[in-house]
Amino acid sequence: MQTVFQTQLLTGSDCYQAGRTIVPRGVMVHSTGVAQPDPEVFLRRWNQPGVDACVHAFVAADRVIQTLPWDWRGWHAGRGERGSANDTHISFECCEPAGHTYQDGEMVGYDPEAQRSYFEQVYQNAVTLCARLCQRYGLDPREPGVVICHAEGHKMGIASGHGDVLQWWPKHGVSMDDFRRAVEERMKGENDVTQEQFNAMMEVYLRQRRAQEPDQWSQIARAWAEGAGLVAGDGAGEKGDRGFATREEIVQMLYRMSNGEEK
């Protein structure tokens, strides 16, 4: 199963606007605590002032959506007797499937067998995300206190008294120790990328970049550059405004500018 990664930063939230950063020392796993599999619902609710919660990502069955820069200080853990994981841990919320309710912190009406496929998809996406974060920041998922859930953070004294994800994952026979082992194994697999695979992924990424629509703030500058003959399309009508310029393309633009060369 290949994890799809997207980015939709919650720029309208007070947390994002605060702009505080951290040095990530771990990853905290959460679940939303409500039967809502669509992450867009949370994005709409949280991407506005006055909301006192914000995580770095949402993990759904079909994708992972990054919502804060990874080194931003999130609002996800609350505070415990020994401080707050907000100051140390990257966070993500796992979206729960539809069909259950909660009573006293426990899932009511949840059918593990019926939700087995959904859980497995969310779980594998969570493993992949956590493995990438651990690789990026040089974290050992088996080191105590590095990869934890909210409930474990509370026991450590660095989070409020929530029970996630231990109210959910054990219903599928999965513990946080299982998760940490899976993350460790995934980290090994993440390194096994051939040059051919990397080249193919890079080609797809560059093609996607070139196809993106340019931002409005550059409209005047783009019109000037095109009118002056400094930039041109690919000959097939594609301008590729969001594509990366190569070194030879940059020097060609500088040459045209210095010599007043027209189209």
N, C-alpha and C positions, 0 to 999 in steps of 0.2 A: 504494500500500500504506500503510495507516494503522497506526502503531505503537501498541501497547497498553502503557501504563505502569502498573506496580503497585509497591507498597511493602511490603517485609517486612524490617524492620530486624533485624540480627543482634544483638539486645540481650543475648544470652547469651555473646557472644564477649568475650575479653579486650580486643580492640581497641576495641570499642564501650564497654566498661566504663572503659577508660583515659580516654576523653572528651577527648583532645587535639584541637585544631583547627588548621587551616591557612588561609592566604589563597591560594585556588587561582590558580595561574599557568599551568596547562596541564592537558592530559588525556592519560593514558597508556592505550593499548589493549593488552589481553592476550588470549590464548586459553588455555583450560584445560589443554591438553597431554594430554588423555585423551578417548577416544571416548565421550562422554556428553552427549547433547543435552538432557537433563532438568535444568534449573537447580535444581529442588527437591532433588536428590541433594546438591548442594554446600551448599545452605542448611542441610540437616539435619546435614551433617558439620561445618560451620563455626560453627554457632550454639551453641557450647558452650565452656567454658573449656579452655585447653591447646592451642588451635589457633593457630599462629603465622602465619596468613594471613587477610586480610580486604580485600575490595574494596568500592567504592561501589555497584556494580551488576553484574548478570549480564544479558547479551544473548543471548536465545534466538531461535529462528526465529519464535515466535508472540508474543513479548512482551519487555519490559524490566522487570527487577525491581530496584528500588533497595534496597540492603542497609545503607548507612550514610548519615547526613546528608552532603550534598555537601561541607561544609566540615570534616568530621571528618578526622583524619589516619588514612589507611589503612595497611595492612601488605601491600604488593603488589609493591614494586620491589626490595626488598633494599637493598644499598648498593654503590656503585661508588667509584672513586678520588676523585671530586669531591663525594661526598655521596650523598643519597638523594632520589629523586623522591617518596618518601612525604611529604616536607615541602612539596612544591610542587604536585603533580599529583593531580587526581581520576582514579580508575581504574575500568575495567570489564573483565570477563572475557567473551569470546565463547565460547559453548558449541560444541563441535565435534560433528559427527554421529557416529553409530555406524558400526562396521565396519572401523576401522583400528587399528594398533598403532604403537608408536614403537621406533626403534632408533638410538641415538647422536643423539638430538634430531631425527631425521627421521621423517616419516610413512611407514609401511609399509602397503601394501595400500589406499591411498586412491585412489578413482576420481573424478577431478574432474568428469567428465561425469555420472556417476550422482548426484553431490552438488551439481550446479549449482544446482538450485532451492533446496535448503537453504542453500547459501552465500549466494545472493542475498538471501534473507529475513533472515538474520543480518546481512549486510553493510548492508542498507538500514536496519535497526533501529539498527545502530551509528552510521551516518551521522546519523540523526535525533537520537539521544541526544547525540552529540558536538556537533551544531549547537546544540541547546538549551543545553547547558552553556557553550559558547562565548558564546552570546548572553547568558546569565544573568550571566556574570562578565566580560563585555567583552573576550573573548579573540579574537585574530586567528589562525585556524587555519593561515594560510600563514606566520606569523612563525616563524623558526627556534626549535625547542625547545618550542613550545607544544603541538601535537598530535603525539604520537610513540607508537611502540610500544615494548614492552619491549626488543627487540633494539636499537633506536635509542638508547634510554636507556642501555643498556650501553656503546655506542660513545661516548656523551657523558660517561660516567663517573658517572652518577647512578642506575645500576641494576645488579643482578647479571647474571651471564652467561647469560641465557636468550635463545632465538631467536625467541620469538613476537612478532608474528604472521607473520614472514617465512618460517616453515616451512610456512605454509598458504596465505595469500592469493595469493602469486605463482602457485600452481598454477591459479588462476582468472584469471590475467593481470592481477591487481590489485596495485598498489604502494601504499606509504604516501603517495606524492605524489598518486596518484589519489584516495585517501581524503580527503586534505586539500582537494583541489579540490572533491570532492563535498560535503564539509562546508560549504565556503564557499558553494556554490550552494544548498544546503539552507537555509542561514541567510537567504539572500535570499528564498526561498520561504516560510520560516516567518513572515516579516513580512507576507506578502500574505494576510491574513485580513480578510474583510469584517466590518462590524458585525453583519450578519445571521448570519454563521457564528459569530462570537463569542457572540452572544446565545443561539444554539442550543446551543453547547457549555456555556455557563454554566447553562442550564436543565437540561441532562442532569446536570451536576455537582451542582447543588443538589438535584435529585431523588434522586441516589445518596446524597448526604449525609443527607437526611431518612430514607432507608430503612435506614441503618446501625443496628445494635443499640447501645444505650448501654452504657458501661462499668459494671462492678459498683461501682466506687468512688463513683458518684453515686446509687446506689439509694436510700439513706435520704433524701438531699436531694430527689430527684425525687418520692418518695412524699409528703414533707412539702409540697412546692410544689403537687402535684396535689390533696392533701387540703385545702389552704388556698384552693384556687381560683385560684392565681396563674398556673397554666399549664393549658392544655387542648389537646385534639387538634384535628384539622381538620374535625371533624364527621362524618368518614367512618371513624372508628376508628383513624386514623393519628396517633400522637403526635409523630413527627418529632423525637425527642429530640436527634439529632445535627445538626439543621438550625440555620441561623443566625437569630437574632432580629433583626427590623427595629427601627428606632428607635421607631416607634409601638407596636410590641409591648412593647418595654422600658418605655416610659412607662406603658402600660396596666397592666403588672405592678406597677410602682411605685405607681400610683394605687390599685390594689386592696389592696396591702399597707398603704399609709398610711391608707386608709379602712376597713380591716377588712372589705372586701366579700367576701361568700361567693359560692359558685357560683350 
